[in-house]
């Protein structure tokens, strides 16, 4: 019997799962595990991904959207979720009136209070592009290994055909037909079931028509075209009724053969897979040329086939032989590369790098430079000049990007990040490449076009971060993270208005570790929520002890990371913690960065509003240092606005003074309390009072102190 309580429990669970799905920022569905996997919720992302409407999805069996060829995987998923186990799998996912796509799904089962699996959240990502890229990378790697091991041409073609069949089976069967002497085509296949397929066939008129064309030809009935009877039998044996024929060109755009691809159903995704087969065709052309001109192919083995630029292997081979003992390595990366690939495809990214390299070559000052492709998104340059003036390099880069790049018929403006490292008798080229890669990572964090030169200090920072990361998990487990408290005071009376809790870590092995180091490391490692909770727990325990002793309570501010703030159970977890210690929420101020609303404004608004309803105060920390939107800020119900210490340090500067005045007025207009951080002298206090700022914090009043020191001050 279904009771109202059960219905309410189910609704609450469903709402929690829905929020979790929304916070994932991915496409998702939620289905009822007790009702034949009936879909009860999906978001717009999922509808767009599957080319459906919400009405088409709701109440349908989610697994009916899977390809019939994935039954083994589907049964595995069902078995695991009904056992309460989270599942991650990659399979073909169907679309409405569109070809299926490769999907990576994460299925998370949720239980009711009776331990029964009730709902399942399925997060779905379209990984077709990455699946194909991984396949192409594996195939390219296999081909280069075949070249390095000096495999025969037949064996190289077998690598390609077998890989194709493995990738597509049972959807297609394929052959590669390559020009041979005397108007013959050499036939290669990967399907070992067909033993009697001739190794050669006549280059029939239909095949010539394919190779003379610029695009592929789709044939809906193989009986209507003149191809060898053995090829038709090859298709029939695999129950393939349709044919797709695509020419293969070499680098001189000369047709050297064709793909003969046999399908069960007519394909409407030829363009999508056309680019894939074009790249595979480039590999066929590579092997074809190698068979005829082995030395030329050896050179091509050092070429990036998508851009025509030297690849990393070619770069190292060239530089180590010809670029001397002194020089520098530069690694360049367009900041917008990944967005361009996402918008216009991988070919657009390849074309962008090709055009950047071309402009670099046109603008170079001497011949001591060699340019190659370093990674999928970056170029690398070796310069044999030992004392290059990087000022001219900066000017050269600005000139290169001044005009837009034309990619896919569209004008694209970019910014370039550059990392530079020197090599000499003491620093090898391999090390210089690693150092330049290190430097470009630093440059990537700076706005606009930027250049960073590697220094040992930066390398030390990276090593320090790795050391901190290695010790952080144990520090959290052992509760090594402690709290210092720094009061905020009334600028008119000097009385303590509230206190900020600051995380401190004194490691038994590392000694004192600055929060400026371990907090960013914790954020990147996904551990900052645990630190936030430990700080909050310490603060509430302290307040509870003062309350038990009948002492004065004061509001305490705790910094909350964006990751923690958007955590699905953040509000409820925080509320439960204050209730555990029997502390009124009005004594807790939750500080967040000013960019929090830019991540997800609507969610941020609902979270802050909910905190406000429970009685919590909220504060915007370090205001003015980020990229907040004033339109967002005025709509978010914050209690407090903290002015960053950098403005207070320069408050005697007229421009900075104007900014501080505007921030204080902004806080006043929005009904917020303005708090000045980093006050160090009486003059700053007087200026801030005159501007209308009521609360301040800094060494002029109090340094960060231990809990015992603050107790002594409050108890006076």
HUFEN-V58412 format. One record per backbone hydrogen bond with DSSP energy under -1.0 kcal/mol. NH is the residue of the N-H (numbers start at 1). CO is the residue of the C=O. E is the energy in kcal/mol with one decimal. If there is no record, write none. Layout:
nh->NH co->CO e->E
nh->NH co->CO e->E
This chain:
nh->7 co->3 e->-2.4
nh->8 co->4 e->-2.9
nh->9 co->5 e->-2.6
nh->10 co->6 e->-2.9
nh->11 co->7 e->-2.5
nh->12 co->8 e->-2.6
nh->13 co->9 e->-2.4
nh->14 co->10 e->-2.7
nh->15 co->11 e->-2.5
nh->16 co->12 e->-2.2
nh->17 co->13 e->-2.5
nh->18 co->14 e->-2.6
nh->19 co->15 e->-2.3
nh->20 co->16 e->-2.2
nh->21 co->17 e->-2.6
nh->22 co->18 e->-2.7
nh->23 co->19 e->-2.8
nh->24 co->20 e->-1.0
nh->25 co->22 e->-1.3
nh->29 co->122 e->-2.0
nh->30 co->41 e->-2.9
nh->31 co->120 e->-2.1
nh->32 co->38 e->-3.0
nh->33 co->118 e->-2.3
nh->35 co->32 e->-1.1
nh->38 co->35 e->-1.2
nh->39 co->60 e->-2.7
nh->40 co->30 e->-3.1
nh->41 co->30 e->-1.6
nh->43 co->28 e->-1.6
nh->47 co->43 e->-1.6
nh->48 co->44 e->-2.6
nh->49 co->45 e->-2.5
nh->50 co->46 e->-2.3
nh->52 co->47 e->-2.3
nh->57 co->53 e->-1.2
nh->58 co->54 e->-2.8
nh->59 co->39 e->-3.1
nh->60 co->57 e->-2.1
nh->62 co->37 e->-2.5
nh->64 co->61 e->-1.9
nh->65 co->62 e->-2.1
nh->66 co->63 e->-1.2
nh->67 co->92 e->-1.4
nh->70 co->67 e->-1.9
nh->74 co->70 e->-2.8
nh->75 co->71 e->-2.7
nh->76 co->72 e->-1.9
nh->77 co->73 e->-2.4
nh->78 co->74 e->-2.6
nh->79 co->75 e->-2.5
nh->80 co->76 e->-2.1
nh->81 co->77 e->-2.6
nh->82 co->78 e->-2.2
nh->84 co->81 e->-1.3
nh->85 co->80 e->-2.7
nh->87 co->107 e->-2.4
nh->89 co->105 e->-2.1
nh->91 co->103 e->-2.2
nh->93 co->101 e->-3.3
nh->94 co->65 e->-3.1
nh->96 co->50 e->-2.6
nh->101 co->93 e->-2.5
nh->103 co->91 e->-3.2
nh->104 co->125 e->-2.6
nh->105 co->89 e->-2.7
nh->106 co->123 e->-1.9
nh->107 co->87 e->-2.8
nh->108 co->121 e->-3.2
nh->110 co->119 e->-2.9
nh->112 co->116 e->-2.0
nh->115 co->112 e->-2.0
nh->118 co->110 e->-2.9
nh->119 co->110 e->-1.1
nh->120 co->31 e->-2.1
nh->121 co->108 e->-2.5
nh->122 co->29 e->-3.1
nh->123 co->106 e->-2.5
nh->124 co->27 e->-2.8
nh->125 co->104 e->-2.1
nh->127 co->102 e->-2.3
nh->131 co->127 e->-3.5
nh->132 co->128 e->-2.9
nh->133 co->129 e->-2.7
nh->134 co->130 e->-3.0
nh->135 co->131 e->-2.2
nh->136 co->132 e->-3.1
nh->137 co->133 e->-2.7
nh->138 co->134 e->-2.7
nh->139 co->135 e->-2.9
nh->140 co->136 e->-3.1
nh->141 co->137 e->-2.7
nh->142 co->138 e->-2.8
nh->143 co->139 e->-2.6
nh->144 co->140 e->-2.6
nh->145 co->141 e->-2.3
nh->146 co->142 e->-2.1
nh->147 co->143 e->-2.2
nh->148 co->144 e->-2.8
nh->149 co->145 e->-2.2
nh->150 co->147 e->-1.4
nh->151 co->146 e->-3.0
nh->156 co->152 e->-2.1
nh->157 co->153 e->-2.3
nh->158 co->154 e->-2.0
nh->159 co->155 e->-1.7
nh->160 co->156 e->-1.5
nh->161 co->157 e->-2.8
nh->162 co->158 e->-2.6
nh->163 co->159 e->-1.7
nh->164 co->160 e->-2.4
nh->165 co->161 e->-2.5
nh->166 co->162 e->-2.3
nh->167 co->163 e->-2.2
nh->168 co->164 e->-2.5
nh->169 co->165 e->-2.8
nh->171 co->168 e->-2.7
nh->173 co->262 e->-2.1
nh->175 co->260 e->-2.0
nh->176 co->188 e->-2.5
nh->177 co->258 e->-2.9
nh->178 co->186 e->-2.4
nh->179 co->256 e->-3.3
nh->180 co->184 e->-2.9
nh->185 co->201 e->-2.9
nh->186 co->178 e->-3.8
nh->187 co->199 e->-3.4
nh->188 co->176 e->-2.0
nh->194 co->191 e->-1.2
nh->201 co->185 e->-2.1
nh->203 co->183 e->-2.2
nh->204 co->202 e->-1.9
nh->208 co->204 e->-2.2
nh->209 co->205 e->-2.4
nh->210 co->206 e->-2.0
nh->211 co->207 e->-2.3
nh->212 co->208 e->-1.6
nh->217 co->245 e->-2.7
nh->219 co->243 e->-3.6
nh->224 co->221 e->-1.8
nh->225 co->222 e->-1.2
nh->227 co->225 e->-1.3
nh->232 co->228 e->-1.5
nh->233 co->229 e->-2.2
nh->234 co->230 e->-2.0
nh->235 co->231 e->-2.0
nh->236 co->232 e->-2.7
nh->237 co->233 e->-2.5
nh->239 co->236 e->-1.8
nh->240 co->235 e->-2.7
nh->241 co->263 e->-1.1
nh->242 co->263 e->-2.6
nh->243 co->219 e->-2.7
nh->244 co->261 e->-3.0
nh->245 co->217 e->-2.7
nh->246 co->259 e->-1.8
nh->248 co->257 e->-2.7
nh->250 co->254 e->-2.0
nh->253 co->250 e->-2.1
nh->256 co->248 e->-2.8
nh->257 co->248 e->-1.1
nh->258 co->177 e->-2.6
nh->259 co->246 e->-3.2
nh->260 co->175 e->-2.5
nh->261 co->244 e->-2.8
nh->262 co->173 e->-3.3
nh->263 co->242 e->-2.3
nh->264 co->171 e->-1.1
nh->273 co->269 e->-2.3
nh->274 co->270 e->-2.1
nh->275 co->271 e->-1.3
nh->277 co->273 e->-2.7
nh->278 co->274 e->-1.9
nh->279 co->275 e->-1.7
nh->280 co->276 e->-2.2
nh->281 co->277 e->-2.9
nh->282 co->278 e->-1.5
nh->283 co->279 e->-1.3
nh->284 co->280 e->-2.3
nh->285 co->281 e->-2.9
nh->286 co->282 e->-1.8
nh->287 co->283 e->-2.4
nh->288 co->284 e->-2.7
nh->289 co->285 e->-2.6
nh->290 co->286 e->-2.2
nh->291 co->287 e->-1.8
nh->293 co->289 e->-3.4
nh->297 co->293 e->-2.2
nh->298 co->294 e->-1.9
nh->299 co->295 e->-1.6
nh->300 co->296 e->-2.0
nh->301 co->297 e->-1.9
nh->302 co->299 e->-1.7
nh->303 co->300 e->-2.2
nh->304 co->309 e->-4.0
nh->308 co->304 e->-2.9
nh->311 co->302 e->-2.2
nh->315 co->311 e->-2.6
nh->316 co->312 e->-2.6
nh->317 co->313 e->-2.5
nh->318 co->314 e->-2.3
nh->319 co->315 e->-3.1
nh->320 co->316 e->-2.4
nh->322 co->318 e->-2.4
nh->323 co->319 e->-2.4
nh->327 co->423 e->-1.9
nh->328 co->383 e->-2.4
nh->329 co->421 e->-3.2
nh->330 co->381 e->-2.8
nh->331 co->419 e->-2.4
nh->332 co->379 e->-2.4
nh->333 co->417 e->-2.4
nh->335 co->415 e->-2.3
nh->337 co->334 e->-1.6
nh->340 co->336 e->-2.4
nh->341 co->337 e->-2.4
nh->342 co->338 e->-2.3
nh->343 co->339 e->-2.3
nh->344 co->340 e->-3.2
nh->345 co->341 e->-2.1
nh->349 co->345 e->-1.2
nh->350 co->346 e->-2.3
nh->351 co->347 e->-2.7
nh->352 co->348 e->-2.3
nh->353 co->349 e->-2.1
nh->354 co->350 e->-2.2
nh->355 co->351 e->-2.4
nh->356 co->352 e->-2.4
nh->357 co->353 e->-2.4
nh->358 co->354 e->-2.0
nh->359 co->355 e->-2.4
nh->360 co->356 e->-2.5
nh->361 co->357 e->-2.4
nh->362 co->358 e->-2.0
nh->363 co->359 e->-1.8
nh->370 co->382 e->-2.0
nh->372 co->380 e->-2.4
nh->373 co->310 e->-3.2
nh->374 co->378 e->-2.0
nh->379 co->332 e->-2.2
nh->380 co->372 e->-2.7
nh->381 co->330 e->-3.0
nh->382 co->370 e->-2.3
nh->383 co->328 e->-2.5
nh->384 co->368 e->-2.4
nh->394 co->390 e->-2.4
nh->395 co->391 e->-2.1
nh->396 co->392 e->-2.2
nh->397 co->393 e->-2.5
nh->398 co->394 e->-2.4
nh->399 co->395 e->-1.9
nh->400 co->396 e->-2.1
nh->401 co->397 e->-2.0
nh->405 co->412 e->-3.1
nh->407 co->410 e->-2.5
nh->410 co->407 e->-1.6
nh->412 co->405 e->-2.7
nh->417 co->333 e->-2.5
nh->418 co->450 e->-2.3
nh->419 co->331 e->-2.3
nh->420 co->452 e->-2.4
nh->421 co->329 e->-2.2
nh->423 co->327 e->-2.5
nh->424 co->427 e->-1.7
nh->432 co->428 e->-2.5
nh->433 co->429 e->-2.4
nh->434 co->430 e->-1.8
nh->435 co->431 e->-2.7
nh->436 co->432 e->-2.8
nh->437 co->433 e->-2.1
nh->438 co->434 e->-1.9
nh->439 co->435 e->-2.5
nh->440 co->436 e->-2.4
nh->441 co->437 e->-1.2
nh->442 co->438 e->-1.3
nh->443 co->439 e->-2.3
nh->444 co->440 e->-1.8
nh->445 co->442 e->-1.3
nh->446 co->443 e->-2.0
nh->450 co->416 e->-1.6
nh->452 co->418 e->-2.8
nh->454 co->420 e->-3.6
nh->459 co->455 e->-1.5
nh->460 co->456 e->-2.6
nh->461 co->457 e->-2.0
nh->462 co->458 e->-2.1
nh->463 co->459 e->-2.5
nh->464 co->460 e->-2.7
nh->465 co->461 e->-2.6
nh->466 co->462 e->-2.3
nh->467 co->463 e->-2.3
nh->468 co->464 e->-2.7
nh->469 co->465 e->-2.5
nh->470 co->466 e->-2.2
nh->471 co->467 e->-1.1
nh->472 co->468 e->-1.6
nh->475 co->471 e->-1.9
nh->476 co->472 e->-2.4
nh->477 co->473 e->-2.3
nh->478 co->474 e->-2.6
nh->480 co->475 e->-3.0
nh->482 co->504 e->-3.4
nh->484 co->502 e->-2.4
nh->485 co->705 e->-3.4
nh->486 co->500 e->-2.3
nh->488 co->498 e->-3.6
nh->489 co->696 e->-2.9
nh->490 co->495 e->-3.0
nh->491 co->694 e->-2.8
nh->494 co->490 e->-3.4
nh->497 co->488 e->-3.2
nh->498 co->488 e->-1.5
nh->499 co->555 e->-2.3
nh->500 co->486 e->-2.7
nh->501 co->557 e->-3.3
nh->502 co->484 e->-3.4
nh->504 co->482 e->-2.4
nh->507 co->511 e->-3.1
nh->511 co->507 e->-2.1
nh->513 co->505 e->-2.8
nh->517 co->514 e->-1.7
nh->518 co->514 e->-2.4
nh->519 co->515 e->-2.0
nh->521 co->517 e->-1.4
nh->522 co->518 e->-2.5
nh->523 co->519 e->-2.5
nh->524 co->520 e->-2.4
nh->525 co->521 e->-1.8
nh->526 co->523 e->-1.0
nh->527 co->522 e->-2.9
nh->531 co->527 e->-1.3
nh->532 co->528 e->-2.7
nh->533 co->529 e->-2.3
nh->534 co->530 e->-2.0
nh->535 co->531 e->-2.5
nh->536 co->532 e->-2.6
nh->537 co->533 e->-2.4
nh->538 co->534 e->-2.2
nh->539 co->535 e->-2.5
nh->540 co->536 e->-2.5
nh->541 co->537 e->-2.3
nh->542 co->538 e->-2.0
nh->543 co->539 e->-2.5
nh->544 co->540 e->-2.7
nh->545 co->541 e->-1.8
nh->546 co->542 e->-2.1
nh->547 co->543 e->-2.5
nh->548 co->544 e->-2.4
nh->549 co->545 e->-1.8
nh->550 co->547 e->-1.3
nh->551 co->546 e->-2.9
nh->556 co->587 e->-2.9
nh->557 co->499 e->-3.6
nh->558 co->589 e->-3.0
nh->560 co->591 e->-3.3
nh->565 co->561 e->-2.9
nh->566 co->562 e->-2.1
nh->567 co->564 e->-1.4
nh->570 co->567 e->-2.0
nh->573 co->569 e->-3.0
nh->574 co->570 e->-2.4
nh->575 co->571 e->-2.6
nh->576 co->572 e->-2.7
nh->577 co->573 e->-1.7
nh->578 co->574 e->-2.1
nh->579 co->575 e->-2.2
nh->580 co->576 e->-2.0
nh->581 co->577 e->-1.4
nh->583 co->578 e->-2.7
nh->587 co->584 e->-2.3
nh->588 co->585 e->-2.1
nh->589 co->556 e->-2.8
nh->590 co->617 e->-2.7
nh->591 co->558 e->-2.4
nh->592 co->619 e->-2.7
nh->596 co->593 e->-1.6
nh->598 co->595 e->-1.1
nh->604 co->600 e->-2.7
nh->605 co->601 e->-3.0
nh->606 co->602 e->-2.1
nh->607 co->603 e->-2.4
nh->608 co->604 e->-2.7
nh->609 co->605 e->-2.6
nh->610 co->606 e->-2.1
nh->611 co->607 e->-2.5
nh->612 co->608 e->-2.4
nh->613 co->609 e->-2.1
nh->614 co->610 e->-1.5
nh->616 co->611 e->-2.2
nh->617 co->588 e->-2.4
nh->619 co->590 e->-2.3
nh->620 co->640 e->-2.4
nh->621 co->592 e->-3.3
nh->623 co->642 e->-2.8
nh->625 co->622 e->-1.5
nh->633 co->629 e->-2.4
nh->634 co->630 e->-2.4
nh->635 co->632 e->-1.2
nh->636 co->633 e->-1.0
nh->638 co->636 e->-2.5
nh->639 co->618 e->-2.3
nh->640 co->618 e->-1.8
nh->641 co->673 e->-3.1
nh->642 co->620 e->-2.8
nh->643 co->675 e->-3.4
nh->644 co->623 e->-1.7
nh->647 co->644 e->-1.4
nh->648 co->644 e->-1.0
nh->649 co->645 e->-2.6
nh->650 co->646 e->-1.0
nh->651 co->648 e->-1.4
nh->653 co->650 e->-1.8
nh->657 co->653 e->-2.9
nh->658 co->654 e->-2.0
nh->659 co->655 e->-1.7
nh->660 co->656 e->-2.7
nh->661 co->657 e->-2.7
nh->662 co->658 e->-2.0
nh->663 co->659 e->-2.4
nh->664 co->660 e->-2.6
nh->665 co->661 e->-2.3
nh->666 co->662 e->-2.6
nh->667 co->663 e->-2.6
nh->668 co->664 e->-2.3
nh->669 co->665 e->-2.7
nh->670 co->666 e->-1.9
nh->671 co->668 e->-1.2
nh->672 co->667 e->-3.3
nh->673 co->639 e->-2.3
nh->675 co->641 e->-2.6
nh->676 co->695 e->-2.3
nh->677 co->643 e->-1.9
nh->679 co->697 e->-2.4
nh->685 co->681 e->-1.4
nh->686 co->682 e->-2.3
nh->687 co->683 e->-2.2
nh->688 co->684 e->-2.5
nh->689 co->685 e->-2.5
nh->690 co->686 e->-2.2
nh->691 co->687 e->-1.7
nh->692 co->689 e->-1.1
nh->693 co->688 e->-2.5
nh->695 co->674 e->-1.2
nh->696 co->489 e->-2.4
nh->697 co->676 e->-2.1
nh->700 co->679 e->-2.4
nh->701 co->698 e->-1.4
nh->702 co->698 e->-2.2
nh->705 co->485 e->-3.0
nh->710 co->706 e->-2.0
nh->711 co->707 e->-2.5
nh->712 co->708 e->-1.9
nh->713 co->709 e->-1.6
nh->714 co->710 e->-2.8
nh->715 co->711 e->-2.0
nh->716 co->713 e->-1.0
